[in-house]
Amino acid sequence: MCEPGLMCGVCGCRYQMDVFAAALRGNTIAVLDTGSGKTMVAVMLAQEHARRVRGGEAPRRIVVFLAPTVHLVHQQFEVIGEYTDLDAVECHGSSGVGEWTAEDWKEQIGSKEVSA
């Protein structure tokens, strides 16, 4: 079993673990270079949140990853699927979300842990 916040098979760099720890303590804005591992920090946070919800330590809430392009949404979704057991949904304009009704949104993300 992995330690809280750590995904099996993934070892974060020291600075990633520092950002992760800061974000667990409160609201955090992390400004890091492209390719520095911001996605992994965010995924670690999502996994830790899910662990707390599943363990009854926190209320259920959905984690939302926002990205400016369809390509980046897909990339986030793939990383979530590769490194976690989180139940995720991929949502972007190309998948027709602009036409979804309130009921569609409830059906698509109502039971999910993460939306990208």
N, CA and C atoms as a LAMMPS dump frame, in Angstrom:
ITEM: TIMESTEP
0
ITEM: NUMBER OF ATOMS
348
ITEM: BOX BOUNDS ff ff ff
-5.0000000000000000e+02 5.0000000000000000e+02
-5.0000000000000000e+02 5.0000000000000000e+02
-5.0000000000000000e+02 5.0000000000000000e+02
ITEM: ATOMS id mol type element x y z
1 1 1 N 0.848 -1.184 0
2 1 2 C 0 0 0
3 1 3 C 0.887 1.238 0
4 2 1 N 0.51 2.203 -0.789
5 2 2 C 1.277 3.445 -0.883
6 2 3 C 0.943 4.361 0.285
7 3 1 N 1.866 5.248 0.594
8 3 2 C 1.607 6.261 1.606
9 3 3 C 0.533 7.209 1.093
10 4 1 N -0.194 7.882 1.989
11 4 2 C -1.205 8.848 1.546
12 4 3 C -0.608 9.866 0.584
13 5 1 N -1.319 10.091 -0.512
14 5 2 C -0.882 11.083 -1.489
15 5 3 C 0.088 10.561 -2.512
16 6 1 N 0.676 9.393 -2.279
17 6 2 C 1.635 8.85 -3.234
18 6 3 C 0.975 7.76 -4.049
19 7 1 N 1.267 7.752 -5.326
20 7 2 C 0.719 6.748 -6.208
21 7 3 C 1.737 5.637 -6.357
22 8 1 N 1.287 4.413 -6.342
23 8 2 C 2.196 3.285 -6.464
24 8 3 C 3.012 3.41 -7.746
25 9 1 N 4.314 3.224 -7.629
26 9 2 C 5.19 3.284 -8.788
27 9 3 C 5.614 4.682 -9.175
28 10 1 N 5.184 5.684 -8.441
29 10 2 C 5.539 7.063 -8.775
30 10 3 C 6.291 7.661 -7.597
31 11 1 N 7.449 8.193 -7.868
32 11 2 C 8.236 8.846 -6.825
33 11 3 C 8.428 10.297 -7.23
34 12 1 N 7.829 11.195 -6.493
35 12 2 C 7.925 12.611 -6.819
36 12 3 C 9.284 13.184 -6.469
37 13 1 N 9.696 14.179 -7.218
38 13 2 C 10.913 14.923 -6.899
39 13 3 C 10.666 15.721 -5.628
40 14 1 N 11.729 16.139 -4.987
41 14 2 C 11.612 16.87 -3.723
42 14 3 C 10.707 18.097 -3.871
43 15 1 N 10.916 18.895 -4.937
44 15 2 C 10.106 20.105 -5.094
45 15 3 C 8.639 19.761 -5.327
46 16 1 N 8.356 18.637 -5.999
47 16 2 C 6.968 18.223 -6.184
48 16 3 C 6.341 17.854 -4.84
49 17 1 N 7.091 17.164 -4.017
50 17 2 C 6.583 16.777 -2.704
51 17 3 C 6.371 18.014 -1.828
52 18 1 N 7.24 19.022 -1.983
53 18 2 C 7.066 20.269 -1.233
54 18 3 C 5.786 20.99 -1.654
55 19 1 N 5.529 21.048 -2.962
56 19 2 C 4.305 21.682 -3.468
57 19 3 C 3.088 20.881 -3.009
58 20 1 N 3.182 19.561 -3.095
59 20 2 C 2.101 18.682 -2.649
60 20 3 C 1.771 18.947 -1.177
61 21 1 N 2.795 18.996 -0.332
62 21 2 C 2.591 19.224 1.105
63 21 3 C 1.968 20.595 1.361
64 22 1 N 2.433 21.61 0.641
65 22 2 C 1.872 22.959 0.804
66 22 3 C 0.403 22.98 0.399
67 23 1 N 0.077 22.297 -0.692
68 23 2 C -1.303 22.274 -1.177
69 23 3 C -2.223 21.513 -0.226
70 24 1 N -1.697 20.518 0.46
71 24 2 C -2.505 19.812 1.457
72 24 3 C -2.858 20.717 2.631
73 25 1 N -1.981 21.666 2.928
74 25 2 C -2.209 22.575 4.049
75 25 3 C -3.199 23.688 3.712
76 26 1 N -3.326 24.047 2.425
77 26 2 C -4.239 25.128 2.064
78 26 3 C -4.127 25.508 0.606
79 27 1 N -4.881 26.522 0.225
80 27 2 C -4.881 26.982 -1.16
81 27 3 C -3.465 27.307 -1.608
82 28 1 N -3.113 26.824 -2.791
83 28 2 C -1.751 26.976 -3.293
84 28 3 C -1.778 27.253 -4.781
85 29 1 N -0.981 28.196 -5.215
86 29 2 C -0.75 28.42 -6.641
87 29 3 C 0.688 28.013 -6.906
88 30 1 N 0.866 27.019 -7.755
89 30 2 C 2.209 26.528 -8.077
90 30 3 C 2.584 27.007 -9.472
91 31 1 N 3.635 27.78 -9.562
92 31 2 C 4.129 28.265 -10.846
93 31 3 C 5.428 27.525 -11.124
94 32 1 N 5.353 26.566 -12.035
95 32 2 C 6.509 25.747 -12.386
96 32 3 C 6.637 25.692 -13.901
97 33 1 N 7.839 25.434 -14.382
98 33 2 C 8.085 25.355 -15.816
99 33 3 C 7.308 24.212 -16.456
100 34 1 N 7.092 24.317 -17.761
101 34 2 C 6.489 23.239 -18.535
102 34 3 C 7.349 21.987 -18.384
103 35 1 N 6.693 20.868 -18.138
104 35 2 C 7.408 19.607 -17.995
105 35 3 C 7.988 19.362 -16.617
106 36 1 N 7.65 20.21 -15.658
107 36 2 C 8.23 20.075 -14.318
108 36 3 C 7.421 19.162 -13.396
109 37 1 N 6.27 18.708 -13.847
110 37 2 C 5.502 17.765 -13.049
111 37 3 C 4.317 18.332 -12.299
112 38 1 N 3.765 19.44 -12.785
113 38 2 C 2.582 20.018 -12.131
114 38 3 C 1.406 19.048 -12.178
115 39 1 N 1.26 18.35 -13.294
116 39 2 C 0.154 17.402 -13.43
117 39 3 C 0.254 16.312 -12.377
118 40 1 N 1.455 15.805 -12.146
119 40 2 C 1.608 14.738 -11.159
120 40 3 C 1.272 15.232 -9.756
121 41 1 N 1.641 16.461 -9.442
122 41 2 C 1.286 17.023 -8.136
123 41 3 C -0.237 17.093 -8.019
124 42 1 N -0.892 17.571 -9.059
125 42 2 C -2.353 17.677 -9.039
126 42 3 C -3.005 16.307 -8.923
127 43 1 N -2.471 15.325 -9.616
128 43 2 C -3.024 13.974 -9.547
129 43 3 C -2.804 13.383 -8.156
130 44 1 N -1.649 13.639 -7.559
131 44 2 C -1.401 13.177 -6.193
132 44 3 C -2.404 13.794 -5.225
133 45 1 N -2.702 15.075 -5.422
134 45 2 C -3.693 15.743 -4.571
135 45 3 C -5.08 15.132 -4.759
136 46 1 N -5.442 14.851 -6.01
137 46 2 C -6.745 14.238 -6.286
138 46 3 C -6.834 12.862 -5.633
139 47 1 N -5.757 12.088 -5.731
140 47 2 C -5.737 10.753 -5.131
141 47 3 C -5.869 10.841 -3.611
142 48 1 N -5.182 11.795 -3.013
143 48 2 C -5.268 11.967 -1.559
144 48 3 C -6.676 12.399 -1.148
145 49 1 N -7.278 13.297 -1.91
146 49 2 C -8.652 13.712 -1.617
147 49 3 C -9.587 12.5 -1.682
148 50 1 N -9.433 11.693 -2.734
149 50 2 C -10.28 10.508 -2.879
150 50 3 C -10.069 9.538 -1.716
151 51 1 N -8.827 9.386 -1.276
152 51 2 C -8.547 8.504 -0.142
153 51 3 C -9.306 8.984 1.095
154 52 1 N -9.3 10.285 1.324
155 52 2 C -9.992 10.844 2.491
156 52 3 C -11.508 10.674 2.377
157 53 1 N -12.051 10.899 1.188
158 53 2 C -13.495 10.73 0.978
159 53 3 C -13.879 9.269 1.177
160 54 1 N -13.121 8.37 0.561
161 54 2 C -13.415 6.941 0.67
162 54 3 C -13.314 6.456 2.11
163 55 1 N -12.428 7.069 2.873
164 55 2 C -12.246 6.688 4.273
165 55 3 C -13.194 7.388 5.227
166 56 1 N -14.082 8.208 4.697
167 56 2 C -15.049 8.91 5.524
168 56 3 C -14.479 10.114 6.259
169 57 1 N -13.276 10.554 5.877
170 57 2 C -12.627 11.684 6.546
171 57 3 C -13.009 13.033 5.938
172 58 1 N -13.617 13.021 4.757
173 58 2 C -13.946 14.271 4.062
174 58 3 C -15.252 14.089 3.299
175 59 1 N -15.992 15.184 3.091
176 59 2 C -17.227 15.09 2.306
177 59 3 C -16.913 14.829 0.837
178 60 1 N -17.842 14.168 0.15
179 60 2 C -17.652 13.879 -1.261
180 60 3 C -17.725 15.159 -2.075
181 61 1 N -16.713 15.359 -2.891
182 61 2 C -16.683 16.455 -3.858
183 61 3 C -15.974 15.94 -5.088
184 62 1 N -16.276 16.518 -6.224
185 62 2 C -15.595 16.13 -7.448
186 62 3 C -14.359 17.006 -7.63
187 63 1 N -13.295 16.41 -8.115
188 63 2 C -12.071 17.137 -8.45
189 63 3 C -12.169 17.501 -9.923
190 64 1 N -11.921 18.754 -10.253
191 64 2 C -12.015 19.21 -11.639
192 64 3 C -10.647 19.694 -12.103
193 65 1 N -10.161 19.115 -13.201
194 65 2 C -8.943 19.574 -13.858
195 65 3 C -9.371 20.466 -15.012
196 66 1 N -8.894 21.683 -15.055
197 66 2 C -9.206 22.602 -16.146
198 66 3 C -7.992 22.714 -17.058
199 67 1 N -8.244 22.706 -18.359
200 67 2 C -7.163 22.831 -19.333
201 67 3 C -7.671 23.653 -20.514
202 68 1 N -6.792 24.438 -21.15
203 68 2 C -7.225 25.352 -22.21
204 68 3 C -7.44 24.718 -23.582
205 69 1 N -7.002 23.472 -23.784
206 69 2 C -7.17 22.835 -25.095
207 69 3 C -7.68 21.407 -24.919
208 70 1 N -8.307 20.886 -25.975
209 70 2 C -8.786 19.503 -25.956
210 70 3 C -7.608 18.559 -25.744
211 71 1 N -6.493 18.834 -26.406
212 71 2 C -5.308 17.982 -26.265
213 71 3 C -4.867 17.879 -24.8
214 72 1 N -4.834 19.013 -24.103
215 72 2 C -4.417 18.994 -22.7
216 72 3 C -5.453 18.33 -21.798
217 73 1 N -6.734 18.483 -22.115
218 73 2 C -7.773 17.768 -21.363
219 73 3 C -7.54 16.269 -21.499
220 74 1 N -7.312 15.821 -22.734
221 74 2 C -7.081 14.393 -22.975
222 74 3 C -5.821 13.919 -22.241
223 75 1 N -4.776 14.726 -22.265
224 75 2 C -3.534 14.378 -21.578
225 75 3 C -3.78 14.219 -20.07
226 76 1 N -4.498 15.159 -19.472
227 76 2 C -4.814 15.077 -18.043
228 76 3 C -5.599 13.798 -17.744
229 77 1 N -6.601 13.533 -18.566
230 77 2 C -7.445 12.352 -18.388
231 77 3 C -6.613 11.073 -18.457
232 78 1 N -5.697 11.002 -19.413
233 78 2 C -4.847 9.821 -19.574
234 78 3 C -3.933 9.621 -18.365
235 79 1 N -3.348 10.689 -17.864
236 79 2 C -2.461 10.591 -16.696
237 79 3 C -3.248 10.125 -15.473
238 80 1 N -4.442 10.667 -15.291
239 80 2 C -5.296 10.245 -14.176
240 80 3 C -5.562 8.745 -14.267
241 81 1 N -5.894 8.272 -15.471
242 81 2 C -6.177 6.854 -15.665
243 81 3 C -4.966 5.961 -15.489
244 82 1 N -3.804 6.457 -15.88
245 82 2 C -2.58 5.652 -15.805
246 82 3 C -2.061 5.499 -14.378
247 83 1 N -2.167 6.547 -13.577
248 83 2 C -1.528 6.546 -12.267
249 83 3 C -2.463 6.427 -11.074
250 84 1 N -3.771 6.377 -11.31
251 84 2 C -4.701 6.289 -10.18
252 84 3 C -5.82 5.298 -10.473
253 85 1 N -6.589 5.023 -9.445
254 85 2 C -7.797 4.214 -9.605
255 85 3 C -9.042 5.093 -9.554
256 86 1 N -8.86 6.396 -9.764
257 86 2 C -9.97 7.34 -9.692
258 86 3 C -10.942 7.136 -10.847
259 87 1 N -12.221 7.273 -10.556
260 87 2 C -13.268 7.185 -11.57
261 87 3 C -13.392 8.567 -12.213
262 88 1 N -12.91 8.684 -13.449
263 88 2 C -12.824 9.992 -14.106
264 88 3 C -13.659 10.039 -15.38
265 89 1 N -13.993 11.254 -15.783
266 89 2 C -14.698 11.501 -17.033
267 89 3 C -13.956 12.604 -17.775
268 90 1 N -13.906 12.477 -19.092
269 90 2 C -13.239 13.467 -19.948
270 90 3 C -14.307 14.347 -20.597
271 91 1 N -14.26 15.643 -20.347
272 91 2 C -15.26 16.578 -20.864
273 91 3 C -14.577 17.716 -21.609
274 92 1 N -15 17.956 -22.835
275 92 2 C -14.487 19.093 -23.61
276 92 3 C -15.469 19.406 -24.729
277 93 1 N -15.283 20.548 -25.347
278 93 2 C -16.203 20.995 -26.387
279 93 3 C -16.387 19.999 -27.512
280 94 1 N -15.318 19.308 -27.886
281 94 2 C -15.405 18.334 -28.979
282 94 3 C -16.246 17.117 -28.617
283 95 1 N -16.477 16.911 -27.32
284 95 2 C -17.308 15.777 -26.911
285 95 3 C -18.768 16.178 -26.735
286 96 1 N -19.095 17.417 -27.106
287 96 2 C -20.48 17.859 -27.111
288 96 3 C -21.006 18.413 -25.809
289 97 1 N -20.145 18.752 -24.867
290 97 2 C -20.628 19.231 -23.568
291 97 3 C -21.419 20.527 -23.677
292 98 1 N -21.203 21.277 -24.737
293 98 2 C -21.948 22.513 -24.92
294 98 3 C -23.433 22.286 -25.133
295 99 1 N -23.788 21.075 -25.505
296 99 2 C -25.183 20.721 -25.749
297 99 3 C -25.809 19.967 -24.579
298 100 1 N -25.038 19.671 -23.548
299 100 2 C -25.553 18.897 -22.422
300 100 3 C -26.576 19.693 -21.625
301 101 1 N -27.602 18.993 -21.184
302 101 2 C -28.585 19.57 -20.27
303 101 3 C -28.089 19.357 -18.84
304 102 1 N -28.805 19.924 -17.89
305 102 2 C -28.449 19.708 -16.484
306 102 3 C -28.491 18.22 -16.143
307 103 1 N -29.457 17.519 -16.701
308 103 2 C -29.56 16.076 -16.46
309 103 3 C -28.376 15.333 -17.056
310 104 1 N -27.939 15.748 -18.251
311 104 2 C -26.754 15.129 -18.862
312 104 3 C -25.533 15.3 -17.961
313 105 1 N -25.353 16.514 -17.422
314 105 2 C -24.223 16.778 -16.531
315 105 3 C -24.296 15.889 -15.299
316 106 1 N -25.473 15.783 -14.704
317 106 2 C -25.636 14.932 -13.521
318 106 3 C -25.291 13.482 -13.845
319 107 1 N -25.752 13.02 -15.003
320 107 2 C -25.499 11.64 -15.408
321 107 3 C -24.018 11.403 -15.691
322 108 1 N -23.385 12.346 -16.369
323 108 2 C -21.992 12.17 -16.779
324 108 3 C -20.993 12.326 -15.636
325 109 1 N -21.221 13.293 -14.746
326 109 2 C -20.218 13.53 -13.699
327 109 3 C -20.732 13.307 -12.284
328 110 1 N -22.002 13.022 -12.138
329 110 2 C -22.583 12.892 -10.806
330 110 3 C -21.949 11.838 -9.928
331 111 1 N -21.508 10.744 -10.512
332 111 2 C -20.922 9.67 -9.709
333 111 3 C -19.401 9.61 -9.835
334 112 1 N -18.808 10.513 -10.584
335 112 2 C -17.36 10.495 -10.829
336 112 3 C -16.601 11.165 -9.694
337 113 1 N -15.33 10.817 -9.587
338 113 2 C -14.459 11.453 -8.598
339 113 3 C -13.669 12.6 -9.215
340 114 1 N -13.432 12.502 -10.53
341 114 2 C -12.611 13.498 -11.225
342 114 3 C -13.211 13.796 -12.587
343 115 1 N -13.167 15.064 -12.97
344 115 2 C -13.55 15.491 -14.312
345 115 3 C -12.389 16.273 -14.904
346 116 1 N -12.017 15.905 -16.129
347 116 2 C -10.952 16.645 -16.829
348 116 3 C -11.561 17.309 -18.039
